[in-house]
Amino acid sequence: MSREGRLLVIGDYPINYANGIGETLSNLLADHPDATLFQSHPDHLRPLDGQARGRAVTFTVPRRPEAWPGWASRWYQPILKLRQSAAEDELFSTASALIERERIEAVLSYPVTPWVLFAVVRLRRAFPKVRFVFYVMDDWEGHHTCFGLPFTAKRRAALSEIVETSDARFACSHLMEQDYEQRFHNQWDVLHKGVDAGVPLPAATPLRIDNILYTGAMNMFRFDAVLAFAEGLHRYRARSGHDVTLTLLGPEPDREYATALAPYPFIKTEPWVDNEACQRRMAKADLLYLPLSFERRLDRIANLAMPTKFSEYLASGRPTIFHVPRESEVHALAAQQGLPLTLTTVDADAIAAFFDTLRSGGFDAAAYRNKAAALLAAEFDQLALRRRLREACFTCAS
């Protein structure tokens, strides 16, 4: 039998931070008692709405001083590397003391920053009797490729060591699980953000396509798809006379994204809202929109990802347009369940034609609802996902 033991969660974001990792951790650990939950995360990051979980021992992330000009950042790199090495030592020291003082039984690690990974590897070596669970939500190789970072031999070796020595390993998608099992030759499982599968989806309603909603931040991992979607929607509007709009609900887009979208006045932006308000906005939308990048340099991130909004969109009951590469996990799950609103192209004319077809009819809202409910029950039942993590952490804990 598994139980909720004394757990340390260590990584680059707090539980309940306002991003995919923080939200997923919050969902997976919602049932874990605060009295036996501990965190180690960067001291400059705060959970959403101040909703801290358990007890935190934070660490400082070395950064280039604001007074140091960006154009001269490469000359600060040697100093930054020294500071990161010192931060790694400090993190190892404080986490070690916490593990001993609080009699930690299991460590759940999800490092994104290399020096945090190095500290976790050292902790694994130092505490062989503590159960270690390793969780990957952003592919390491893909992360380095998309940002043009060197995936050095030291980083590859550290990743291989924590994968080999951890007692359990989790990927965020089935494609990532398969990729890692072939690469590392050991067993992986899958975790992602779940939903309450016992809550029935809202009743199906006739399809309208007057307003489309995207929720979340705008960034490099989806913007090429969004820009192509905007142009396709523009062409569809021009030839059909249909006044369909796209709303981006989230943090204000960076200037480069806002400038690129400026020629499309039918695209609206709205400020980010709390989760309850976001759920209400999704319920009122005609269609929801989930894009992922089609750029080659981002293919591992896009294809192996499982966006937190995937399960949220399905649970809203609103039909969702999955604008994603054909090779992606999102497309695989949608196709497997027969969800029809998939776009696997950035060709603007093809996107316009997609809307022509959609408007001409033939969309079965009741069938879509049933298929979405079946996928949620099979893949995103939060009770099953929480149990999976709990058993990995504590079934064999001493």
C-alpha positions in Angstrom: 0.0 0.0 0.0 1.2 3.5 -0.8 0.8 6.5 1.5 1.6 10.2 1.7 5.1 10.2 3.3 7.6 13.0 3.8 8.2 14.5 0.3 10.7 17.1 -0.9 9.9 18.7 -4.3 13.0 20.3 -5.8 13.2 22.2 -9.1 13.0 25.5 -10.9 9.5 26.6 -10.0 7.2 26.6 -6.9 4.2 24.4 -6.8 1.3 26.5 -8.1 3.5 28.8 -10.0 1.7 30.5 -12.9 3.1 28.3 -15.7 2.6 24.7 -16.9 5.1 23.1 -14.5 3.7 24.9 -11.5 0.1 24.2 -12.4 0.8 20.5 -13.1 2.6 20.0 -9.8 -0.2 21.8 -8.0 -2.7 19.4 -9.5 -0.6 16.2 -8.9 0.1 17.1 -5.3 -3.3 18.6 -4.4 -4.1 15.7 -2.0 -0.7 15.6 -0.3 -0.8 17.0 3.3 1.1 20.3 3.8 2.5 18.9 7.0 4.7 16.4 5.1 5.4 18.4 2.0 8.6 20.4 1.5 9.8 22.5 -1.4 13.1 23.9 -2.7 12.8 26.4 -5.5 14.2 29.8 -6.5 13.6 32.6 -4.0 12.5 35.2 -6.5 9.4 33.1 -7.7 6.1 33.1 -5.9 3.1 30.8 -6.3 -0.1 32.1 -7.9 -2.2 34.3 -5.6 0.3 33.5 -2.7 -1.1 30.0 -2.4 2.1 28.4 -1.0 2.2 24.6 -0.4 4.0 22.9 2.5 7.3 24.4 3.7 9.8 26.0 1.4 13.6 26.3 1.6 14.4 28.5 -1.3 17.7 29.1 -3.2 19.1 32.1 -5.1 19.5 31.9 -8.8 22.6 33.8 -10.0 21.8 36.3 -12.7 23.6 39.0 -14.7 23.3 42.3 -12.9 20.8 44.7 -14.5 23.6 47.4 -14.6 25.6 45.1 -16.8 24.7 45.8 -20.5 23.2 43.1 -22.5 25.6 43.5 -25.4 28.5 42.7 -23.0 26.9 39.7 -21.5 29.4 37.2 -22.9 32.1 38.9 -20.8 30.0 38.2 -17.7 29.7 34.5 -18.5 32.9 33.4 -16.6 31.7 35.2 -13.5 28.2 33.8 -13.9 29.6 30.2 -14.2 31.5 30.7 -10.9 28.4 32.0 -9.2 26.3 29.1 -10.5 28.9 26.6 -9.2 28.6 28.3 -5.8 24.8 28.2 -6.0 25.0 24.5 -6.8 27.0 24.0 -3.6 24.6 26.0 -1.6 21.6 24.2 -2.9 23.2 20.8 -2.2 24.1 21.9 1.3 20.7 23.3 2.2 18.7 20.5 0.6 20.9 17.9 2.3 20.3 19.5 5.7 16.5 19.5 5.0 16.5 15.9 4.0 18.3 14.9 7.2 16.4 17.3 9.5 12.9 16.5 8.2 13.6 12.8 7.6 12.6 13.1 4.0 11.5 9.7 2.5 11.2 10.7 -1.2 12.5 13.5 -3.5 10.6 14.5 -6.6 12.9 16.5 -8.9 12.1 18.4 -12.1 15.3 20.4 -12.8 15.3 22.7 -15.8 18.5 24.6 -15.1 21.7 22.6 -15.5 23.3 23.6 -12.2 20.1 22.6 -10.4 20.4 19.2 -12.2 24.0 18.9 -11.0 22.9 19.5 -7.4 20.1 16.9 -7.7 22.7 14.3 -9.0 24.8 15.0 -6.0 21.8 14.6 -3.6 21.0 11.2 -5.2 24.6 10.1 -4.5 24.5 11.4 -1.0 21.2 9.8 0.0 21.0 6.3 -1.6 18.2 5.2 0.9 15.9 8.1 0.0 13.6 7.3 -2.9 14.2 9.7 -5.9 11.6 10.3 -8.6 12.7 12.2 -11.8 10.1 14.1 -13.8 10.7 15.7 -17.2 8.2 18.3 -18.6 10.5 20.1 -21.0 12.7 17.9 -23.2 16.4 18.6 -22.3 17.8 18.2 -25.8 15.0 20.3 -27.3 15.3 23.0 -24.7 19.0 23.4 -25.5 18.4 23.4 -29.3 15.6 26.0 -29.3 17.6 28.4 -27.2 20.9 27.7 -29.0 22.5 26.5 -25.8 25.4 24.0 -25.7 24.2 20.5 -24.6 27.6 19.8 -23.2 29.1 16.4 -22.3 28.8 17.4 -18.6 25.1 18.1 -18.9 24.4 14.9 -20.9 26.3 12.9 -18.3 24.4 14.4 -15.4 21.1 13.8 -17.2 22.1 10.2 -17.9 23.1 9.6 -14.3 19.9 10.9 -12.7 17.9 8.9 -15.2 19.8 5.8 -14.4 19.9 6.1 -10.6 16.3 7.4 -10.0 13.9 4.9 -8.6 11.1 6.1 -10.9 11.0 8.3 -14.0 8.1 10.2 -15.5 7.7 11.9 -18.9 4.9 14.4 -19.7 3.7 12.5 -22.8 3.6 9.1 -24.3 5.9 10.1 -27.2 8.4 11.4 -24.7 8.1 8.2 -22.7 8.8 6.1 -25.8 11.7 8.3 -26.9 13.4 8.2 -23.5 12.9 4.4 -23.1 14.7 3.9 -26.4 17.4 6.4 -25.5 18.1 5.5 -21.9 17.1 1.8 -21.9 15.0 1.9 -18.7 11.4 2.1 -17.7 9.4 5.4 -17.8 5.8 6.3 -17.1 3.6 9.3 -17.9 2.3 12.2 -15.7 0.5 15.4 -16.7 -2.1 17.7 -15.4 -5.4 16.0 -14.8 -9.0 16.9 -14.3 -11.9 15.7 -12.3 -13.1 12.9 -14.6 -16.2 12.4 -12.4 -17.6 15.8 -13.5 -19.8 15.4 -16.6 -19.0 17.7 -19.5 -21.5 20.5 -20.4 -24.2 19.5 -22.8 -23.3 19.7 -26.5 -24.6 22.8 -28.3 -24.7 23.6 -32.1 -21.4 24.8 -33.4 -20.8 28.5 -33.9 -17.5 30.0 -35.1 -18.0 33.7 -34.3 -15.4 33.9 -31.5 -12.3 31.8 -30.9 -10.3 31.9 -27.7 -6.7 31.1 -26.8 -5.6 31.2 -23.2 -2.0 31.5 -22.0 1.2 33.2 -22.8 2.4 34.0 -26.3 5.9 32.7 -26.9 8.3 31.1 -29.4 6.9 27.7 -28.8 3.6 28.6 -30.6 3.9 32.0 -32.3 4.7 30.8 -35.9 1.4 28.7 -35.7 -0.5 31.7 -34.3 0.7 34.0 -37.0 -0.2 31.6 -39.8 -3.6 31.1 -38.2 -4.1 34.8 -38.2 -3.3 35.1 -41.9 -5.6 32.1 -42.7 -8.4 33.6 -40.7 -7.9 36.9 -42.4 -8.2 35.3 -45.9 -11.3 33.4 -44.7 -12.9 36.6 -43.4 -12.2 38.4 -46.6 -13.8 35.9 -48.9 -16.7 34.9 -46.7 -17.7 38.1 -45.0 -17.9 36.2 -41.7 -16.8 38.4 -38.8 -15.0 35.8 -36.7 -12.6 37.0 -34.0 -9.7 35.5 -32.1 -9.1 36.5 -28.5 -5.7 36.0 -26.8 -6.4 35.8 -23.0 -3.1 36.0 -21.1 -0.1 38.2 -20.2 0.5 41.1 -22.6 2.4 39.8 -25.6 6.0 41.0 -26.1 6.4 43.8 -28.5 7.7 41.6 -31.4 4.5 39.5 -31.2 2.2 42.4 -30.8 3.8 44.2 -33.8 3.4 41.1 -36.0 -0.2 40.7 -35.1 -1.1 44.4 -35.4 -2.2 44.1 -39.1 -5.1 41.8 -37.9 -7.6 44.0 -36.1 -9.9 41.0 -35.5 -7.4 39.7 -33.0 -8.1 41.0 -29.5 -6.0 40.7 -26.4 -7.4 40.5 -22.8 -5.4 40.5 -19.6 -4.8 37.3 -17.6 -7.4 36.3 -15.1 -7.5 33.8 -12.3 -8.3 30.2 -13.0 -12.1 30.4 -12.2 -12.6 33.4 -14.4 -10.6 31.7 -17.2 -12.9 28.6 -16.9 -15.9 30.9 -17.3 -14.3 32.6 -20.4 -13.6 29.2 -22.0 -17.2 28.1 -21.4 -18.5 31.1 -23.3 -16.2 30.7 -26.3 -17.5 29.2 -29.6 -14.2 27.5 -30.2 -10.9 27.1 -28.3 -7.5 27.2 -30.0 -4.4 25.2 -29.0 -1.3 26.0 -31.2 2.2 24.5 -31.1 5.2 25.5 -33.2 6.0 24.0 -36.6 9.6 25.3 -36.6 12.2 22.6 -37.1 14.4 23.8 -34.3 11.5 23.5 -31.9 10.3 20.1 -33.1 11.3 18.1 -30.0 9.6 20.6 -27.7 6.4 20.7 -29.8 6.2 17.0 -30.6 7.0 15.7 -27.1 5.0 18.3 -25.2 1.7 17.9 -23.4 0.4 21.4 -22.8 -1.5 21.9 -19.6 -4.4 23.5 -21.5 -5.0 20.3 -23.4 -7.0 18.7 -20.6 -8.5 22.0 -19.5 -9.8 22.7 -23.0 -11.3 19.2 -23.2 -12.9 19.5 -19.8 -14.6 22.8 -20.8 -16.7 21.0 -23.3 -16.0 23.5 -26.0 -14.8 22.3 -29.4 -11.1 22.8 -29.7 -8.9 23.5 -32.8 -5.6 21.6 -32.3 -3.2 23.5 -34.6 -0.1 21.3 -34.1 2.4 19.3 -36.1 1.3 15.9 -37.3 4.1 14.2 -35.4 3.1 15.7 -32.0 1.7 14.0 -29.0 -1.3 16.4 -29.1 -2.1 15.3 -32.6 -1.7 11.6 -31.8 -4.1 11.8 -28.9 -6.7 13.8 -30.9 -6.4 11.4 -33.9 -6.6 8.3 -31.7 -9.9 9.5 -30.2 -11.2 10.8 -33.5 -11.4 14.5 -32.5 -12.0 16.2 -35.9 -10.8 19.8 -35.5 -7.1 19.4 -36.2 -4.9 21.7 -38.3 -1.5 20.3 -39.2 -0.3 23.1 -41.5 0.9 26.7 -41.5 -0.3 27.3 -45.0 -2.7 30.2 -44.8 -4.9 29.1 -47.8 -5.3 25.6 -46.2 -6.3 27.3 -42.9 -8.9 29.4 -44.7 -10.2 26.3 -46.4 -10.5 24.6 -43.0 -12.9 27.3 -41.9 -14.8 27.1 -45.2 -15.4 23.4 -44.5 -16.2 24.0 -40.8 -18.8 26.6 -41.6 -20.5 24.4 -44.3 -21.6 22.0 -41.6 -21.1 18.4 -40.7 -19.7 18.9 -37.2 -21.3 16.5 -34.7 -21.2 18.4 -31.4 -22.6 15.4 -29.4 -20.1 13.0 -30.8 -17.2 15.4 -30.1 -18.4 15.7 -26.5 -18.5 12.0 -26.0 -15.1 11.5 -27.5 -13.6 14.3 -25.4 -15.1 12.7 -22.2 -13.7 9.3 -23.2 -10.2 10.8 -23.7 -10.3 12.6 -20.3 -11.4 9.5 -18.5 -8.7 7.3 -20.1 -5.8 9.8 -20.0 -6.4 12.7 -17.6 -8.2 11.3 -14.6 -6.5 13.3 -11.8 -7.1 10.7 -9.2 -5.4 8.0 -11.2 -2.5 10.4 -12.0 -2.1 11.4 -8.3 -2.1 7.7 -7.3 0.5 7.0 -9.9 2.9 9.6 -8.5 2.1 8.6 -4.9 2.9 5.0 -5.5 6.2 5.9 -7.3 7.2 8.0 -4.3 6.2 5.9 -1.4 5.2 2.3 -2.2 8.7 1.1 -1.7 9.9 3.9 0.6 11.7 2.7 3.7 
